[in-house]
Amino acid sequence: MNYRTAINDRRRRRQARVFTALITLGLLASFAYAAGLLEQVPDFFREAPAKEIVVAPVAKA
């Protein structure tokens, strides 16, 4: 295998890895969508409301 063939071989393998990764991610995303797992995603990115700090006397037990 000469230098140019080795370069082309590495390029083809890299492209195949990227292509395989895209297909795998697409299949995982479609499964998650079909299973209804993506319904919770908006809640995950929603900011929690700011909590109030109330300064008041504490009741004795």
PDBQT receptor file of N, H, CA, C and O in Angstrom, charges set to zero:
ATOM      1  N   MET A   1       0.860  -1.170   0.000  1.00  0.00    +0.000 N 
ATOM      2  CA  MET A   1       0.000   0.000   0.000  1.00  0.00    +0.000 C 
ATOM      3  C   MET A   1       0.905   1.232   0.000  1.00  0.00    +0.000 C 
ATOM      4  O   MET A   1       1.745   1.402   0.884  1.00  0.00    +0.000 OA
ATOM      5  N   ASN A   2       0.722   2.068  -0.987  1.00  0.00    +0.000 N 
ATOM      6  H   ASN A   2       0.039   1.929  -1.705  1.00  0.00    +0.000 HD
ATOM      7  CA  ASN A   2       1.562   3.260  -1.045  1.00  0.00    +0.000 C 
ATOM      8  C   ASN A   2       0.938   4.404  -0.237  1.00  0.00    +0.000 C 
ATOM      9  O   ASN A   2      -0.133   4.264   0.354  1.00  0.00    +0.000 OA
ATOM     10  N   TYR A   3       1.635   5.525  -0.234  1.00  0.00    +0.000 N 
ATOM     11  H   TYR A   3       2.505   5.640  -0.715  1.00  0.00    +0.000 HD
ATOM     12  CA  TYR A   3       1.239   6.660   0.610  1.00  0.00    +0.000 C 
ATOM     13  C   TYR A   3      -0.157   7.168   0.253  1.00  0.00    +0.000 C 
ATOM     14  O   TYR A   3      -0.984   7.394   1.135  1.00  0.00    +0.000 OA
ATOM     15  N   ARG A   4      -0.413   7.347  -1.043  1.00  0.00    +0.000 N 
ATOM     16  H   ARG A   4       0.259   7.163  -1.760  1.00  0.00    +0.000 HD
ATOM     17  CA  ARG A   4      -1.697   7.906  -1.467  1.00  0.00    +0.000 C 
ATOM     18  C   ARG A   4      -2.844   6.944  -1.156  1.00  0.00    +0.000 C 
ATOM     19  O   ARG A   4      -3.920   7.382  -0.748  1.00  0.00    +0.000 OA
ATOM     20  N   THR A   5      -2.635   5.678  -1.338  1.00  0.00    +0.000 N 
ATOM     21  H   THR A   5      -1.761   5.322  -1.669  1.00  0.00    +0.000 HD
ATOM     22  CA  THR A   5      -3.668   4.690  -1.023  1.00  0.00    +0.000 C 
ATOM     23  C   THR A   5      -3.965   4.683   0.466  1.00  0.00    +0.000 C 
ATOM     24  O   THR A   5      -5.121   4.541   0.867  1.00  0.00    +0.000 OA
ATOM     25  N   ALA A   6      -2.934   4.833   1.290  1.00  0.00    +0.000 N 
ATOM     26  H   ALA A   6      -1.995   4.948   0.964  1.00  0.00    +0.000 HD
ATOM     27  CA  ALA A   6      -3.128   4.866   2.745  1.00  0.00    +0.000 C 
ATOM     28  C   ALA A   6      -3.940   6.091   3.154  1.00  0.00    +0.000 C 
ATOM     29  O   ALA A   6      -4.813   6.004   4.017  1.00  0.00    +0.000 OA
ATOM     30  N   ILE A   7      -3.650   7.228   2.534  1.00  0.00    +0.000 N 
ATOM     31  H   ILE A   7      -2.940   7.299   1.833  1.00  0.00    +0.000 HD
ATOM     32  CA  ILE A   7      -4.411   8.454   2.844  1.00  0.00    +0.000 C 
ATOM     33  C   ILE A   7      -5.874   8.265   2.468  1.00  0.00    +0.000 C 
ATOM     34  O   ILE A   7      -6.764   8.603   3.248  1.00  0.00    +0.000 OA
ATOM     35  N   ASN A   8      -6.129   7.727   1.277  1.00  0.00    +0.000 N 
ATOM     36  H   ASN A   8      -5.406   7.453   0.643  1.00  0.00    +0.000 HD
ATOM     37  CA  ASN A   8      -7.511   7.515   0.838  1.00  0.00    +0.000 C 
ATOM     38  C   ASN A   8      -8.229   6.518   1.742  1.00  0.00    +0.000 C 
ATOM     39  O   ASN A   8      -9.413   6.676   2.039  1.00  0.00    +0.000 OA
ATOM     40  N   ASP A   9      -7.504   5.497   2.172  1.00  0.00    +0.000 N 
ATOM     41  H   ASP A   9      -6.542   5.369   1.931  1.00  0.00    +0.000 HD
ATOM     42  CA  ASP A   9      -8.093   4.494   3.057  1.00  0.00    +0.000 C 
ATOM     43  C   ASP A   9      -8.488   5.118   4.395  1.00  0.00    +0.000 C 
ATOM     44  O   ASP A   9      -9.575   4.858   4.911  1.00  0.00    +0.000 OA
ATOM     45  N   ARG A  10      -7.601   5.942   4.952  1.00  0.00    +0.000 N 
ATOM     46  H   ARG A  10      -6.718   6.154   4.532  1.00  0.00    +0.000 HD
ATOM     47  CA  ARG A  10      -7.924   6.619   6.220  1.00  0.00    +0.000 C 
ATOM     48  C   ARG A  10      -9.122   7.546   6.055  1.00  0.00    +0.000 C 
ATOM     49  O   ARG A  10      -9.986   7.616   6.929  1.00  0.00    +0.000 OA
ATOM     50  N   ARG A  11      -9.170   8.259   4.930  1.00  0.00    +0.000 N 
ATOM     51  H   ARG A  11      -8.467   8.202   4.220  1.00  0.00    +0.000 HD
ATOM     52  CA  ARG A  11     -10.281   9.177   4.683  1.00  0.00    +0.000 C 
ATOM     53  C   ARG A  11     -11.600   8.409   4.582  1.00  0.00    +0.000 C 
ATOM     54  O   ARG A  11     -12.611   8.824   5.150  1.00  0.00    +0.000 OA
ATOM     55  N   ARG A  12     -11.585   7.283   3.854  1.00  0.00    +0.000 N 
ATOM     56  H   ARG A  12     -10.764   6.946   3.393  1.00  0.00    +0.000 HD
ATOM     57  CA  ARG A  12     -12.802   6.479   3.729  1.00  0.00    +0.000 C 
ATOM     58  C   ARG A  12     -13.248   5.930   5.076  1.00  0.00    +0.000 C 
ATOM     59  O   ARG A  12     -14.443   5.910   5.374  1.00  0.00    +0.000 OA
ATOM     60  N   ARG A  13     -12.306   5.488   5.884  1.00  0.00    +0.000 N 
ATOM     61  H   ARG A  13     -11.336   5.504   5.642  1.00  0.00    +0.000 HD
ATOM     62  CA  ARG A  13     -12.669   4.970   7.209  1.00  0.00    +0.000 C 
ATOM     63  C   ARG A  13     -13.232   6.068   8.095  1.00  0.00    +0.000 C 
ATOM     64  O   ARG A  13     -14.191   5.834   8.831  1.00  0.00    +0.000 OA
ATOM     65  N   ARG A  14     -12.654   7.260   8.039  1.00  0.00    +0.000 N 
ATOM     66  H   ARG A  14     -11.875   7.449   7.441  1.00  0.00    +0.000 HD
ATOM     67  CA  ARG A  14     -13.159   8.379   8.833  1.00  0.00    +0.000 C 
ATOM     68  C   ARG A  14     -14.577   8.740   8.394  1.00  0.00    +0.000 C 
ATOM     69  O   ARG A  14     -15.452   8.959   9.231  1.00  0.00    +0.000 OA
ATOM     70  N   GLN A  15     -14.800   8.800   7.087  1.00  0.00    +0.000 N 
ATOM     71  H   GLN A  15     -14.089   8.621   6.407  1.00  0.00    +0.000 HD
ATOM     72  CA  GLN A  15     -16.137   9.102   6.581  1.00  0.00    +0.000 C 
ATOM     73  C   GLN A  15     -17.130   8.025   6.988  1.00  0.00    +0.000 C 
ATOM     74  O   GLN A  15     -18.278   8.327   7.315  1.00  0.00    +0.000 OA
ATOM     75  N   ALA A  16     -16.695   6.773   6.970  1.00  0.00    +0.000 N 
ATOM     76  H   ALA A  16     -15.763   6.528   6.704  1.00  0.00    +0.000 HD
ATOM     77  CA  ALA A  16     -17.582   5.680   7.373  1.00  0.00    +0.000 C 
ATOM     78  C   ALA A  16     -17.930   5.789   8.854  1.00  0.00    +0.000 C 
ATOM     79  O   ALA A  16     -19.068   5.523   9.241  1.00  0.00    +0.000 OA
ATOM     80  N   ARG A  17     -16.961   6.179   9.691  1.00  0.00    +0.000 N 
ATOM     81  H   ARG A  17     -16.037   6.395   9.376  1.00  0.00    +0.000 HD
ATOM     82  CA  ARG A  17     -17.248   6.347  11.123  1.00  0.00    +0.000 C 
ATOM     83  C   ARG A  17     -18.244   7.468  11.356  1.00  0.00    +0.000 C 
ATOM     84  O   ARG A  17     -19.161   7.326  12.165  1.00  0.00    +0.000 OA
ATOM     85  N   VAL A  18     -18.073   8.579  10.656  1.00  0.00    +0.000 N 
ATOM     86  H   VAL A  18     -17.328   8.694   9.999  1.00  0.00    +0.000 HD
ATOM     87  CA  VAL A  18     -19.005   9.702  10.803  1.00  0.00    +0.000 C 
ATOM     88  C   VAL A  18     -20.393   9.292  10.325  1.00  0.00    +0.000 C 
ATOM     89  O   VAL A  18     -21.390   9.581  10.986  1.00  0.00    +0.000 OA
ATOM     90  N   PHE A  19     -20.457   8.630   9.197  1.00  0.00    +0.000 N 
ATOM     91  H   PHE A  19     -19.647   8.395   8.660  1.00  0.00    +0.000 HD
ATOM     92  CA  PHE A  19     -21.740   8.179   8.653  1.00  0.00    +0.000 C 
ATOM     93  C   PHE A  19     -22.430   7.216   9.617  1.00  0.00    +0.000 C 
ATOM     94  O   PHE A  19     -23.634   7.323   9.849  1.00  0.00    +0.000 OA
ATOM     95  N   THR A  20     -21.672   6.283  10.174  1.00  0.00    +0.000 N 
ATOM     96  H   THR A  20     -20.694   6.196   9.985  1.00  0.00    +0.000 HD
ATOM     97  CA  THR A  20     -22.227   5.324  11.134  1.00  0.00    +0.000 C 
ATOM     98  C   THR A  20     -22.712   6.034  12.392  1.00  0.00    +0.000 C 
ATOM     99  O   THR A  20     -23.769   5.698  12.927  1.00  0.00    +0.000 OA
ATOM    100  N   ALA A  21     -21.947   7.013  12.865  1.00  0.00    +0.000 N 
ATOM    101  H   ALA A  21     -21.089   7.286  12.430  1.00  0.00    +0.000 HD
ATOM    102  CA  ALA A  21     -22.349   7.762  14.060  1.00  0.00    +0.000 C 
ATOM    103  C   ALA A  21     -23.640   8.534  13.808  1.00  0.00    +0.000 C 
ATOM    104  O   ALA A  21     -24.518   8.570  14.670  1.00  0.00    +0.000 OA
ATOM    105  N   LEU A  22     -23.763   9.149  12.639  1.00  0.00    +0.000 N 
ATOM    106  H   LEU A  22     -23.050   9.120  11.939  1.00  0.00    +0.000 HD
ATOM    107  CA  LEU A  22     -24.990   9.891  12.320  1.00  0.00    +0.000 C 
ATOM    108  C   LEU A  22     -26.200   8.959  12.258  1.00  0.00    +0.000 C 
ATOM    109  O   LEU A  22     -27.269   9.295  12.766  1.00  0.00    +0.000 OA
ATOM    110  N   ILE A  23     -26.036   7.810  11.648  1.00  0.00    +0.000 N 
ATOM    111  H   ILE A  23     -25.167   7.537  11.236  1.00  0.00    +0.000 HD
ATOM    112  CA  ILE A  23     -27.144   6.854  11.576  1.00  0.00    +0.000 C 
ATOM    113  C   ILE A  23     -27.522   6.372  12.972  1.00  0.00    +0.000 C 
ATOM    114  O   ILE A  23     -28.705   6.269  13.295  1.00  0.00    +0.000 OA
ATOM    115  N   THR A  24     -26.517   6.073  13.805  1.00  0.00    +0.000 N 
ATOM    116  H   THR A  24     -25.556   6.156  13.542  1.00  0.00    +0.000 HD
ATOM    117  CA  THR A  24     -26.786   5.603  15.166  1.00  0.00    +0.000 C 
ATOM    118  C   THR A  24     -27.518   6.666  15.974  1.00  0.00    +0.000 C 
ATOM    119  O   THR A  24     -28.493   6.363  16.661  1.00  0.00    +0.000 OA
ATOM    120  N   LEU A  25     -27.052   7.911  15.896  1.00  0.00    +0.000 N 
ATOM    121  H   LEU A  25     -26.259   8.157  15.339  1.00  0.00    +0.000 HD
ATOM    122  CA  LEU A  25     -27.721   8.990  16.627  1.00  0.00    +0.000 C 
ATOM    123  C   LEU A  25     -29.143   9.206  16.120  1.00  0.00    +0.000 C 
ATOM    124  O   LEU A  25     -30.057   9.465  16.904  1.00  0.00    +0.000 OA
ATOM    125  N   GLY A  26     -29.323   9.100  14.812  1.00  0.00    +0.000 N 
ATOM    126  H   GLY A  26     -28.581   8.890  14.175  1.00  0.00    +0.000 HD
ATOM    127  CA  GLY A  26     -30.664   9.234  14.251  1.00  0.00    +0.000 C 
ATOM    128  C   GLY A  26     -31.600   8.138  14.731  1.00  0.00    +0.000 C 
ATOM    129  O   GLY A  26     -32.759   8.401  15.050  1.00  0.00    +0.000 OA
ATOM    130  N   LEU A  27     -31.098   6.910  14.781  1.00  0.00    +0.000 N 
ATOM    131  H   LEU A  27     -30.156   6.696  14.522  1.00  0.00    +0.000 HD
ATOM    132  CA  LEU A  27     -31.924   5.803  15.271  1.00  0.00    +0.000 C 
ATOM    133  C   LEU A  27     -32.262   5.974  16.750  1.00  0.00    +0.000 C 
ATOM    134  O   LEU A  27     -33.396   5.722  17.159  1.00  0.00    +0.000 OA
ATOM    135  N   LEU A  28     -31.294   6.396  17.549  1.00  0.00    +0.000 N 
ATOM    136  H   LEU A  28     -30.373   6.600  17.217  1.00  0.00    +0.000 HD
ATOM    137  CA  LEU A  28     -31.561   6.622  18.974  1.00  0.00    +0.000 C 
ATOM    138  C   LEU A  28     -32.576   7.746  19.176  1.00  0.00    +0.000 C 
ATOM    139  O   LEU A  28     -33.468   7.643  20.018  1.00  0.00    +0.000 OA
ATOM    140  N   ALA A  29     -32.434   8.822  18.397  1.00  0.00    +0.000 N 
ATOM    141  H   ALA A  29     -31.710   8.906  17.713  1.00  0.00    +0.000 HD
ATOM    142  CA  ALA A  29     -33.370   9.937  18.519  1.00  0.00    +0.000 C 
ATOM    143  C   ALA A  29     -34.770   9.528  18.075  1.00  0.00    +0.000 C 
ATOM    144  O   ALA A  29     -35.754   9.922  18.700  1.00  0.00    +0.000 OA
ATOM    145  N   SER A  30     -34.871   8.749  17.010  1.00  0.00    +0.000 N 
ATOM    146  H   SER A  30     -34.072   8.429  16.502  1.00  0.00    +0.000 HD
ATOM    147  CA  SER A  30     -36.201   8.327  16.556  1.00  0.00    +0.000 C 
ATOM    148  C   SER A  30     -36.840   7.372  17.557  1.00  0.00    +0.000 C 
ATOM    149  O   SER A  30     -38.053   7.418  17.760  1.00  0.00    +0.000 OA
ATOM    150  N   PHE A  31     -36.045   6.509  18.185  1.00  0.00    +0.000 N 
ATOM    151  H   PHE A  31     -35.059   6.472  18.019  1.00  0.00    +0.000 HD
ATOM    152  CA  PHE A  31     -36.591   5.630  19.217  1.00  0.00    +0.000 C 
ATOM    153  C   PHE A  31     -37.075   6.440  20.411  1.00  0.00    +0.000 C 
ATOM    154  O   PHE A  31     -38.148   6.173  20.951  1.00  0.00    +0.000 OA
ATOM    155  N   ALA A  32     -36.288   7.431  20.826  1.00  0.00    +0.000 N 
ATOM    156  H   ALA A  32     -35.416   7.649  20.387  1.00  0.00    +0.000 HD
ATOM    157  CA  ALA A  32     -36.682   8.259  21.965  1.00  0.00    +0.000 C 
ATOM    158  C   ALA A  32     -37.969   9.021  21.651  1.00  0.00    +0.000 C 
ATOM    159  O   ALA A  32     -38.836   9.162  22.513  1.00  0.00    +0.000 OA
ATOM    160  N   TYR A  33     -38.091   9.510  20.417  1.00  0.00    +0.000 N 
ATOM    161  H   TYR A  33     -37.387   9.396  19.717  1.00  0.00    +0.000 HD
ATOM    162  CA  TYR A  33     -39.307  10.224  20.032  1.00  0.00    +0.000 C 
ATOM    163  C   TYR A  33     -40.505   9.278  20.023  1.00  0.00    +0.000 C 
ATOM    164  O   TYR A  33     -41.579   9.624  20.517  1.00  0.00    +0.000 OA
ATOM    165  N   ALA A  34     -40.320   8.093  19.467  1.00  0.00    +0.000 N 
ATOM    166  H   ALA A  34     -39.449   7.812  19.066  1.00  0.00    +0.000 HD
ATOM    167  CA  ALA A  34     -41.420   7.132  19.376  1.00  0.00    +0.000 C 
ATOM    168  C   ALA A  34     -41.832   6.621  20.751  1.00  0.00    +0.000 C 
ATOM    169  O   ALA A  34     -43.007   6.329  20.977  1.00  0.00    +0.000 OA
ATOM    170  N   ALA A  35     -40.887   6.513  21.662  1.00  0.00    +0.000 N 
ATOM    171  H   ALA A  35     -39.933   6.751  21.479  1.00  0.00    +0.000 HD
ATOM    172  CA  ALA A  35     -41.191   6.009  23.001  1.00  0.00    +0.000 C 
ATOM    173  C   ALA A  35     -41.725   7.104  23.916  1.00  0.00    +0.000 C 
ATOM    174  O   ALA A  35     -42.121   6.825  25.047  1.00  0.00    +0.000 OA
ATOM    175  N   GLY A  36     -41.738   8.345  23.440  1.00  0.00    +0.000 N 
ATOM    176  H   GLY A  36     -41.416   8.572  22.521  1.00  0.00    +0.000 HD
ATOM    177  CA  GLY A  36     -42.256   9.441  24.252  1.00  0.00    +0.000 C 
ATOM    178  C   GLY A  36     -41.268   9.960  25.277  1.00  0.00    +0.000 C 
ATOM    179  O   GLY A  36     -41.655  10.635  26.230  1.00  0.00    +0.000 OA
ATOM    180  N   LEU A  37     -39.997   9.652  25.088  1.00  0.00    +0.000 N 
ATOM    181  H   LEU A  37     -39.682   9.104  24.313  1.00  0.00    +0.000 HD
ATOM    182  CA  LEU A  37     -38.996  10.089  26.059  1.00  0.00    +0.000 C 
ATOM    183  C   LEU A  37     -38.606  11.554  25.887  1.00  0.00    +0.000 C 
ATOM    184  O   LEU A  37     -37.963  12.134  26.762  1.00  0.00    +0.000 OA
ATOM    185  N   LEU A  38     -38.991  12.151  24.767  1.00  0.00    +0.000 N 
ATOM    186  H   LEU A  38     -39.513  11.681  24.056  1.00  0.00    +0.000 HD
ATOM    187  CA  LEU A  38     -38.604  13.535  24.515  1.00  0.00    +0.000 C 
ATOM    188  C   LEU A  38     -39.592  14.540  25.098  1.00  0.00    +0.000 C 
ATOM    189  O   LEU A  38     -39.380  15.747  24.985  1.00  0.00    +0.000 OA
ATOM    190  N   GLU A  39     -40.662  14.060  25.718  1.00  0.00    +0.000 N 
ATOM    191  H   GLU A  39     -40.833  13.080  25.810  1.00  0.00    +0.000 HD
ATOM    192  CA  GLU A  39     -41.644  14.981  26.289  1.00  0.00    +0.000 C 
ATOM    193  C   GLU A  39     -41.097  15.720  27.502  1.00  0.00    +0.000 C 
ATOM    194  O   GLU A  39     -41.582  16.799  27.841  1.00  0.00    +0.000 OA
ATOM    195  N   GLN A  40     -40.095  15.151  28.155  1.00  0.00    +0.000 N 
ATOM    196  H   GLN A  40     -39.701  14.274  27.879  1.00  0.00    +0.000 HD
ATOM    197  CA  GLN A  40     -39.543  15.762  29.357  1.00  0.00    +0.000 C 
ATOM    198  C   GLN A  40     -38.396  16.718  29.050  1.00  0.00    +0.000 C 
ATOM    199  O   GLN A  40     -37.921  17.406  29.953  1.00  0.00    +0.000 OA
ATOM    200  N   VAL A  41     -37.945  16.777  27.820  1.00  0.00    +0.000 N 
ATOM    201  H   VAL A  41     -38.331  16.217  27.087  1.00  0.00    +0.000 HD
ATOM    202  CA  VAL A  41     -36.792  17.608  27.480  1.00  0.00    +0.000 C 
ATOM    203  C   VAL A  41     -37.056  19.095  27.717  1.00  0.00    +0.000 C 
ATOM    204  O   VAL A  41     -36.181  19.758  28.274  1.00  0.00    +0.000 OA
ATOM    205  N   PRO A  42     -38.208  19.666  27.330  1.00  0.00    +0.000 N 
ATOM    206  CA  PRO A  42     -38.418  21.092  27.609  1.00  0.00    +0.000 C 
ATOM    207  C   PRO A  42     -38.374  21.419  29.098  1.00  0.00    +0.000 C 
ATOM    208  O   PRO A  42     -37.894  22.487  29.477  1.00  0.00    +0.000 OA
ATOM    209  N   ASP A  43     -38.865  20.522  29.943  1.00  0.00    +0.000 N 
ATOM    210  H   ASP A  43     -39.255  19.654  29.635  1.00  0.00    +0.000 HD
ATOM    211  CA  ASP A  43     -38.814  20.764  31.384  1.00  0.00    +0.000 C 
ATOM    212  C   ASP A  43     -37.379  20.781  31.886  1.00  0.00    +0.000 C 
ATOM    213  O   ASP A  43     -37.061  21.490  32.841  1.00  0.00    +0.000 OA
ATOM    214  N   PHE A  44     -36.525  20.013  31.254  1.00  0.00    +0.000 N 
ATOM    215  H   PHE A  44     -36.784  19.438  30.478  1.00  0.00    +0.000 HD
ATOM    216  CA  PHE A  44     -35.127  19.947  31.678  1.00  0.00    +0.000 C 
ATOM    217  C   PHE A  44     -34.419  21.280  31.446  1.00  0.00    +0.000 C 
ATOM    218  O   PHE A  44     -33.570  21.676  32.245  1.00  0.00    +0.000 OA
ATOM    219  N   PHE A  45     -34.761  21.977  30.355  1.00  0.00    +0.000 N 
ATOM    220  H   PHE A  45     -35.450  21.655  29.706  1.00  0.00    +0.000 HD
ATOM    221  CA  PHE A  45     -34.089  23.228  30.026  1.00  0.00    +0.000 C 
ATOM    222  C   PHE A  45     -34.793  24.455  30.599  1.00  0.00    +0.000 C 
ATOM    223  O   PHE A  45     -34.261  25.562  30.521  1.00  0.00    +0.000 OA
ATOM    224  N   ARG A  46     -35.968  24.275  31.164  1.00  0.00    +0.000 N 
ATOM    225  H   ARG A  46     -36.400  23.376  31.227  1.00  0.00    +0.000 HD
ATOM    226  CA  ARG A  46     -36.685  25.400  31.748  1.00  0.00    +0.000 C 
ATOM    227  C   ARG A  46     -36.000  25.790  33.053  1.00  0.00    +0.000 C 
ATOM    228  O   ARG A  46     -35.645  24.937  33.866  1.00  0.00    +0.000 OA
ATOM    229  N   GLU A  47     -35.824  27.079  33.231  1.00  0.00    +0.000 N 
ATOM    230  H   GLU A  47     -36.113  27.772  32.570  1.00  0.00    +0.000 HD
ATOM    231  CA  GLU A  47     -35.157  27.542  34.447  1.00  0.00    +0.000 C 
ATOM    232  C   GLU A  47     -36.087  27.397  35.637  1.00  0.00    +0.000 C 
ATOM    233  O   GLU A  47     -37.299  27.581  35.525  1.00  0.00    +0.000 OA
ATOM    234  N   ALA A  48     -35.507  27.067  36.763  1.00  0.00    +0.000 N 
ATOM    235  H   ALA A  48     -34.523  26.917  36.853  1.00  0.00    +0.000 HD
ATOM    236  CA  ALA A  48     -36.288  26.969  37.995  1.00  0.00    +0.000 C 
ATOM    237  C   ALA A  48     -36.620  28.385  38.459  1.00  0.00    +0.000 C 
ATOM    238  O   ALA A  48     -35.786  29.284  38.344  1.00  0.00    +0.000 OA
ATOM    239  N   PRO A  49     -37.819  28.591  38.976  1.00  0.00    +0.000 N 
ATOM    240  CA  PRO A  49     -38.166  29.932  39.455  1.00  0.00    +0.000 C 
ATOM    241  C   PRO A  49     -37.286  30.313  40.642  1.00  0.00    +0.000 C 
ATOM    242  O   PRO A  49     -36.858  29.466  41.425  1.00  0.00    +0.000 OA
ATOM    243  N   ALA A  50     -37.035  31.593  40.747  1.00  0.00    +0.000 N 
ATOM    244  H   ALA A  50     -37.383  32.282  40.111  1.00  0.00    +0.000 HD
ATOM    245  CA  ALA A  50     -36.217  32.082  41.861  1.00  0.00    +0.000 C 
ATOM    246  C   ALA A  50     -36.973  31.875  43.168  1.00  0.00    +0.000 C 
ATOM    247  O   ALA A  50     -38.173  32.137  43.250  1.00  0.00    +0.000 OA
ATOM    248  N   LYS A  51     -36.280  31.414  44.160  1.00  0.00    +0.000 N 
ATOM    249  H   LYS A  51     -35.305  31.201  44.094  1.00  0.00    +0.000 HD
ATOM    250  CA  LYS A  51     -36.920  31.152  45.446  1.00  0.00    +0.000 C 
ATOM    251  C   LYS A  51     -36.836  32.392  46.318  1.00  0.00    +0.000 C 
ATOM    252  O   LYS A  51     -35.825  33.094  46.351  1.00  0.00    +0.000 OA
ATOM    253  N   GLU A  52     -37.925  32.637  47.020  1.00  0.00    +0.000 N 
ATOM    254  H   GLU A  52     -38.746  32.066  46.994  1.00  0.00    +0.000 HD
ATOM    255  CA  GLU A  52     -37.946  33.783  47.929  1.00  0.00    +0.000 C 
ATOM    256  C   GLU A  52     -37.291  33.413  49.245  1.00  0.00    +0.000 C 
ATOM    257  O   GLU A  52     -37.484  32.315  49.768  1.00  0.00    +0.000 OA
ATOM    258  N   ILE A  53     -36.528  34.331  49.761  1.00  0.00    +0.000 N 
ATOM    259  H   ILE A  53     -36.372  35.223  49.337  1.00  0.00    +0.000 HD
ATOM    260  CA  ILE A  53     -35.961  34.146  51.090  1.00  0.00    +0.000 C 
ATOM    261  C   ILE A  53     -36.813  34.976  52.038  1.00  0.00    +0.000 C 
ATOM    262  O   ILE A  53     -36.820  36.206  51.974  1.00  0.00    +0.000 OA
ATOM    263  N   VAL A  54     -37.520  34.296  52.906  1.00  0.00    +0.000 N 
ATOM    264  H   VAL A  54     -37.515  33.297  52.957  1.00  0.00    +0.000 HD
ATOM    265  CA  VAL A  54     -38.422  34.975  53.834  1.00  0.00    +0.000 C 
ATOM    266  C   VAL A  54     -37.714  35.094  55.175  1.00  0.00    +0.000 C 
ATOM    267  O   VAL A  54     -37.302  34.103  55.778  1.00  0.00    +0.000 OA
ATOM    268  N   VAL A  55     -37.586  36.332  55.618  1.00  0.00    +0.000 N 
ATOM    269  H   VAL A  55     -37.921  37.137  55.128  1.00  0.00    +0.000 HD
ATOM    270  CA  VAL A  55     -36.973  36.562  56.924  1.00  0.00    +0.000 C 
ATOM    271  C   VAL A  55     -38.114  36.770  57.908  1.00  0.00    +0.000 C 
ATOM    272  O   VAL A  55     -38.771  37.811  57.909  1.00  0.00    +0.000 OA
ATOM    273  N   ALA A  56     -38.337  35.772  58.738  1.00  0.00    +0.000 N 
ATOM    274  H   ALA A  56     -37.803  34.926  58.737  1.00  0.00    +0.000 HD
ATOM    275  CA  ALA A  56     -39.426  35.834  59.709  1.00  0.00    +0.000 C 
ATOM    276  C   ALA A  56     -39.009  35.012  60.921  1.00  0.00    +0.000 C 
ATOM    277  O   ALA A  56     -38.147  34.139  60.826  1.00  0.00    +0.000 OA
ATOM    278  N   PRO A  57     -39.621  35.298  62.043  1.00  0.00    +0.000 N 
ATOM    279  CA  PRO A  57     -39.281  34.506  63.228  1.00  0.00    +0.000 C 
ATOM    280  C   PRO A  57     -39.698  33.045  63.049  1.00  0.00    +0.000 C 
ATOM    281  O   PRO A  57     -40.710  32.744  62.417  1.00  0.00    +0.000 OA
ATOM    282  N   VAL A  58     -38.904  32.160  63.611  1.00  0.00    +0.000 N 
ATOM    283  H   VAL A  58     -38.081  32.404  64.124  1.00  0.00    +0.000 HD
ATOM    284  CA  VAL A  58     -39.172  30.730  63.521  1.00  0.00    +0.000 C 
ATOM    285  C   VAL A  58     -40.010  30.320  64.721  1.00  0.00    +0.000 C 
ATOM    286  O   VAL A  58     -39.706  30.692  65.854  1.00  0.00    +0.000 OA
ATOM    287  N   ALA A  59     -41.063  29.555  64.472  1.00  0.00    +0.000 N 
ATOM    288  H   ALA A  59     -41.311  29.253  63.551  1.00  0.00    +0.000 HD
ATOM    289  CA  ALA A  59     -41.941  29.118  65.564  1.00  0.00    +0.000 C 
ATOM    290  C   ALA A  59     -41.209  28.118  66.447  1.00  0.00    +0.000 C 
ATOM    291  O   ALA A  59     -40.437  27.289  65.967  1.00  0.00    +0.000 OA
ATOM    292  N   LYS A  60     -41.469  28.215  67.750  1.00  0.00    +0.000 N 
ATOM    293  H   LYS A  60     -42.096  28.889  68.139  1.00  0.00    +0.000 HD
ATOM    294  CA  LYS A  60     -40.844  27.277  68.687  1.00  0.00    +0.000 C 
ATOM    295  C   LYS A  60     -41.660  25.995  68.738  1.00  0.00    +0.000 C 
ATOM    296  O   LYS A  60     -42.886  26.023  68.637  1.00  0.00    +0.000 OA
ATOM    297  N   ALA A  61     -40.976  24.884  68.894  1.00  0.00    +0.000 N 
ATOM    298  H   ALA A  61     -39.979  24.861  68.975  1.00  0.00    +0.000 HD
ATOM    299  CA  ALA A  61     -41.655  23.590  68.922  1.00  0.00    +0.000 C 
ATOM    300  C   ALA A  61     -42.240  23.287  70.276  1.00  0.00    +0.000 C 
ATOM    301  O   ALA A  61     -42.846  22.232  70.465  1.00  0.00    +0.000 OA
TER     302      ALA A  61
